[in-house]
Amino acid sequence: MKPFVIACTLALLAPSQLLAQTTPFDMSRERPATPAQPAPSSSPGQPEAQSQPPAAAPEARPQQPATQPAPFQVSPGAPVRPAPQPTQPAPAKPTAPPQAEARPRIQTASETDAGRRYILPFGKLSLSGEADRRTWTIYVTPEQASAATAITIGYQNSIVVAPEASTFSVELNGSVIGQVPVASADAVSDLVLPLPAGALQAGANVVRLATQQRHRTDCSIQSTYDLWTNIDPSRTYLTFNAPVGNRFSSIDDIPAVGLDATGATTIDIVAPALTNPSRSNMLLRLAQALALRVQMPNQTVVFHATMPTAPVAGTLTVLVGTQLEIEGLIPALPAGSAVGPTVTFAPAATPGLSTLVVTGPTAEALRQAVETLASPLDAAPGTSRTTFSTKAWNTPDAPILVGETRIPLS
């Protein structure tokens, strides 16, 4: 009985396994769905009919876009086109080498300074309030006085200054050279004023800058502190038509050394025997005498053993030593230096540089040469000074009051 039941069970399970495997496993792309064909029923004892899989539909190849070139194919009977030959560029014609353009030569700082003279003895000058002015004295040589062509003032004012009601004036020796509206709030402007003939004279000249300033919107006392005009020392100078800015010829020209672009003056003492202890007091005496003769407020004294390589604005170069010590440092020694004390200006090896030579044949003659500069500045015994020399930065000189005195303030 049991074998019969097992045989019947196997006969019933066989058709279900054949139904599950009617379609073979296919790894091709998906096909459109087709109606399933019913599987023929099978019974025990009859041969099972094999089912054929449906014909596979041909795959549709994606069309290539028209913009892409077709792949290379060789069709039978089709002529083969030769590949286009690249065209050779025509040989370039030889061109003539570009000619160098004539460019204007750029002046060096030394050449620029030789054609001008800075005149502002301050690192910064500000004219403030509704009315303000500043007066001082400058010295020029005879050559500089005749070569001066213009005066330039670089200035900038507060934005609250009303230009239609404010003025800026420049005077030389009591004569008005120019008067313009105060109208340079955005940046520093250069006021260039031509100098008439005779405006400058050899020696001392009085310069005055004055402003009259009004506020744009406010008239209160506090608003007057908002009114100002600043003067730039690096853009305030005299212009010459010849390189005479560093050219001097006599001792009286020492005050004409002037200033640099920052309002300072330098006394450069060149002493080949600088390390000789016996010369220390003499060199200090010389430095004091030169500082009093220069009469500038912002002075610096430096000592070197060699000559400078280029002239510098606002610098007095002094060569001091015996004849043997300074020989070879300048092209030619001054006449008389081999005989006795000598103090004079002489051309240096550096173009455009005038050097004050203090020399003598012996150490004693050198000391006497230094006294030639220093002795006239010594006050006589029993005398008292009545003024303090301030005209180089504030004219007139400040009086020294020693008793009851009446001084007008207007």
SEDRENDO-214613 format. One line per 5 residues: number of its first residue (from 1); their letters; for each residue y negated, z negated, x negated of C-alpha. Coordinates in steps of 0.05 Angstrom, whole numbers. Layout:
BEGIN
NUM> a> Y Z X  ... .
***
This chain:
BEGIN
1> mkpfv> 0 0 0  -49 -19 -55  -41 48 -92  -56 84 -28  -121 45 -16 .
6> iactl> -144 57 -88  -131 132 -81  -171 136 -16  -229 97 -48  -233 145 -108 .
11> allap> -231 205 -61  -290 179 -22  -332 163 -86  -322 231 -119  -367 272 -72 .
16> sqlla> -425 223 -79  -425 230 -155  -425 306 -149  -485 303 -102  -525 261 -153 .
21> qttpf> -514 314 -208  -527 379 -169  -589 395 -211  -582 395 -287  -634 357 -329 .
26> dmsre> -692 403 -346  -748 388 -396  -790 448 -378  -857 442 -341  -857 420 -269 .
31> rpatp> -840 473 -217  -865 479 -147  -825 438 -98  -768 478 -64  -729 456 -3 .
36> aqpap> -667 420 -23  -602 458 -5  -550 417 30  -490 403 -12  -424 429 19 .
41> ssspg> -380 375 44  -315 369 9  -252 340 33  -192 318 -4  -146 373 -22 .
46> qpeaq> -199 430 -20  -234 458 -82  -306 438 -90  -358 495 -87  -404 495 -148 .
51> sqppa> -479 497 -132  -523 545 -174  -591 519 -196  -652 558 -169  -682 610 -214 .
56> aapea> -739 583 -256  -807 611 -240  -841 644 -299  -893 600 -332  -965 622 -322 .
61> rpqqp> -1000 626 -389  -1073 604 -389  -1120 661 -398  -1164 659 -459  -1239 658 -447 .
66> atqpa> -1274 725 -455  -1320 697 -508  -1264 684 -558  -1238 744 -597  -1166 765 -581 .
71> pfqvs> -1114 746 -633  -1094 797 -684  -1039 842 -655  -1007 906 -679  -987 950 -621 .
76> pgapv> -941 1009 -634  -979 1074 -636  -1048 1041 -637  -1092 1061 -696  -1111 1005 -743 .
81> rpapq> -1186 997 -751  -1208 985 -822  -1244 919 -833  -1320 927 -838  -1345 925 -909 .
86> ptqpa> -1400 875 -923  -1466 908 -937  -1495 895 -1006  -1568 871 -1005  -1617 916 -1038 .
91> pakpt> -1636 892 -1107  -1701 853 -1106  -1759 885 -1140  -1784 847 -1200  -1848 810 -1183 .
96> appqa> -1903 793 -1231  -1905 720 -1251  -1957 680 -1212  -2021 673 -1249  -2045 603 -1262 .
101> earpr> -2102 584 -1217  -2164 557 -1249  -2168 485 -1226  -2227 440 -1237  -2216 390 -1293 .
106> iqtas> -2209 318 -1269  -2256 271 -1305  -2228 208 -1337  -2255 140 -1320  -2293 138 -1386 .
111> etdag> -2326 205 -1372  -2344 183 -1301  -2375 118 -1326  -2415 156 -1379  -2451 192 -1323 .
116> rryil> -2469 131 -1282  -2495 60 -1288  -2469 5 -1241  -2527 -38 -1218  -2499 -93 -1173 .
121> pfgkl> -2494 -159 -1213  -2448 -191 -1161  -2375 -186 -1143  -2398 -183 -1071  -2466 -180 -1038 .
126> slsge> -2476 -194 -964  -2542 -185 -927  -2535 -227 -864  -2576 -248 -804  -2632 -211 -769 .
131> adrrt> -2673 -203 -834  -2648 -209 -905  -2663 -180 -973  -2642 -186 -1046  -2683 -169 -1107 .
136> wtiyv> -2661 -165 -1180  -2680 -129 -1245  -2641 -76 -1283  -2655 -49 -1353  -2648 24 -1372 .
141> tpeqa> -2659 61 -1438  -2711 116 -1444  -2655 168 -1442  -2626 137 -1379  -2694 134 -1344 .
146> saata> -2706 208 -1355  -2634 228 -1337  -2628 189 -1272  -2622 234 -1211  -2598 191 -1153 .
151> itigy> -2581 121 -1131  -2517 108 -1090  -2506 47 -1046  -2437 34 -1017  -2442 -10 -955 .
156> qnsiv> -2407 -30 -891  -2436 -69 -833  -2411 -112 -775  -2389 -75 -713  -2438 -115 -670 .
161> vapea> -2499 -88 -708  -2538 -40 -663  -2553 21 -707  -2610 46 -662  -2648 -19 -675 .
166> stfsv> -2626 -37 -746  -2650 -9 -813  -2627 -11 -885  -2679 2 -939  -2675 13 -1015 .
171> elngs> -2735 1 -1061  -2747 14 -1135  -2807 -17 -1169  -2841 -29 -1103  -2831 42 -1076 .
176> vigqv> -2785 56 -1017  -2733 106 -1039  -2698 110 -972  -2693 76 -904  -2635 92 -857 .
181> pvasa> -2602 62 -795  -2548 10 -807  -2489 52 -782  -2425 43 -822  -2381 -3 -781 .
186> davsd> -2315 34 -789  -2311 37 -865  -2351 34 -929  -2402 92 -931  -2440 119 -991 .
191> lvlpl> -2515 123 -982  -2539 173 -1034  -2614 176 -1045  -2646 225 -1093  -2694 194 -1143 .
196> pagal> -2763 224 -1149  -2792 237 -1217  -2818 173 -1249  -2780 127 -1202  -2747 93 -1262 .
201> qagan> -2781 71 -1326  -2754 52 -1394  -2741 -23 -1395  -2742 -68 -1333  -2738 -40 -1263 .
206> vvrla> -2739 -81 -1199  -2687 -63 -1145  -2692 -89 -1074  -2643 -81 -1016  -2666 -104 -948 .
211> tqqrh> -2638 -103 -877  -2667 -112 -807  -2608 -122 -760  -2603 -131 -684  -2543 -150 -642 .
216> rtdcs> -2514 -99 -593  -2506 -147 -534  -2525 -218 -552  -2591 -250 -569  -2570 -322 -579 .
221> iqsty> -2579 -362 -643  -2504 -362 -654  -2501 -286 -650  -2545 -279 -712  -2486 -304 -754 .
226> dlwtn> -2447 -242 -731  -2497 -195 -765  -2480 -174 -836  -2481 -116 -884  -2435 -119 -945 .
231> idpsr> -2451 -81 -1009  -2393 -54 -1052  -2408 -61 -1127  -2358 -6 -1147  -2397 44 -1105 .
236> tyltf> -2468 23 -1122  -2496 57 -1183  -2547 104 -1214  -2525 175 -1228  -2546 212 -1292 .
241> napvg> -2547 286 -1307  -2522 272 -1378  -2469 225 -1409  -2519 171 -1428  -2488 111 -1392 .
246> nrfss> -2459 82 -1457  -2510 109 -1506  -2557 61 -1541  -2602 67 -1601  -2640 2 -1615 .
251> iddip> -2634 -73 -1606  -2681 -69 -1546  -2627 -29 -1510  -2579 -88 -1508  -2600 -110 -1438 .
256> avgld> -2585 -39 -1414  -2510 -50 -1426  -2507 -66 -1352  -2444 -80 -1312  -2376 -53 -1294 .
261> atgat> -2350 -35 -1225  -2337 -109 -1209  -2407 -134 -1228  -2385 -164 -1295  -2408 -154 -1367 .
266> tidiv> -2363 -158 -1429  -2385 -170 -1501  -2330 -144 -1546  -2338 -170 -1618  -2296 -132 -1668 .
271> apalt> -2288 -173 -1733  -2238 -149 -1785  -2242 -217 -1819  -2230 -254 -1753  -2177 -300 -1783 .
276> npsrs> -2224 -323 -1838  -2243 -395 -1821  -2309 -390 -1858  -2333 -339 -1807  -2322 -381 -1744 .
281> nmllr> -2391 -412 -1738  -2425 -347 -1753  -2386 -310 -1699  -2401 -363 -1648  -2475 -359 -1666 .
286> laqal> -2472 -284 -1657  -2437 -289 -1589  -2490 -338 -1564  -2547 -293 -1586  -2517 -231 -1553 .
291> alrvq> -2504 -268 -1488  -2577 -289 -1484  -2600 -218 -1499  -2554 -186 -1448  -2581 -232 -1393 .
296> mpnqt> -2525 -219 -1343  -2497 -271 -1296  -2422 -255 -1304  -2407 -249 -1378  -2343 -250 -1418 .
301> vvfha> -2339 -253 -1494  -2277 -228 -1528  -2258 -221 -1601  -2215 -167 -1633  -2198 -142 -1703 .
306> tmpta> -2194 -68 -1684  -2241 -19 -1650  -2230 0 -1577  -2199 67 -1561  -2246 85 -1503 .
311> pvagt> -2315 65 -1478  -2316 19 -1418  -2374 11 -1369  -2412 -55 -1377  -2383 -69 -1446 .
316> ltvlv> -2423 -81 -1509  -2381 -66 -1571  -2404 -103 -1634  -2375 -89 -1703  -2388 -147 -1751 .
321> gtqle> -2368 -155 -1823  -2387 -140 -1894  -2393 -68 -1917  -2324 -69 -1948  -2293 -101 -1886 .
326> iegli> -2318 -50 -1835  -2313 12 -1879  -2269 63 -1845  -2276 34 -1775  -2334 80 -1757 .
331> palpa> -2348 151 -1781  -2408 131 -1824  -2440 65 -1842  -2513 55 -1824  -2565 71 -1876 .
336> gsavg> -2584 9 -1917  -2520 -29 -1904  -2505 -28 -1979  -2573 -58 -1995  -2587 -114 -1946 .
341> ptvtf> -2575 -143 -1876  -2568 -88 -1824  -2568 -91 -1748  -2568 -25 -1712  -2529 20 -1665 .
346> apaat> -2484 73 -1694  -2437 125 -1664  -2364 103 -1663  -2303 146 -1675  -2290 143 -1600 .
351> pglst> -2332 196 -1565  -2388 169 -1522  -2385 99 -1551  -2446 68 -1586  -2429 8 -1629 .
356> lvvtg> -2476 -47 -1650  -2463 -56 -1724  -2479 -123 -1757  -2466 -118 -1831  -2489 -129 -1902 .
361> ptaea> -2464 -121 -1973  -2445 -194 -1980  -2426 -253 -1936  -2496 -282 -1943  -2528 -216 -1923 .
366> lrqav> -2481 -215 -1863  -2505 -285 -1842  -2577 -262 -1847  -2561 -202 -1803  -2534 -249 -1750 .
371> etlas> -2597 -291 -1754  -2638 -228 -1741  -2609 -229 -1671  -2608 -304 -1659  -2671 -333 -1691 .
376> pldaa> -2722 -300 -1644  -2687 -333 -1585  -2694 -404 -1612  -2749 -444 -1579  -2804 -469 -1623 .
381> pgtsr> -2806 -544 -1634  -2851 -581 -1585  -2852 -526 -1532  -2823 -530 -1462  -2798 -476 -1417 .
386> ttfst> -2834 -461 -1352  -2782 -414 -1322  -2708 -404 -1321  -2687 -332 -1332  -2654 -308 -1268 .
391> kawnt> -2686 -240 -1259  -2621 -203 -1276  -2592 -227 -1210  -2651 -258 -1172  -2723 -235 -1185 .
396> pdapi> -2771 -268 -1201  -2748 -320 -1252  -2738 -389 -1224  -2795 -436 -1242  -2781 -503 -1276 .
401> lvget> -2821 -558 -1242  -2842 -616 -1286  -2899 -644 -1246  -2941 -634 -1183  -2940 -560 -1166 .
406> ripls> -2956 -519 -1105  -2910 -459 -1093  -2918 -411 -1034  -2853 -397 -997  -2876 -334 -961 .
***
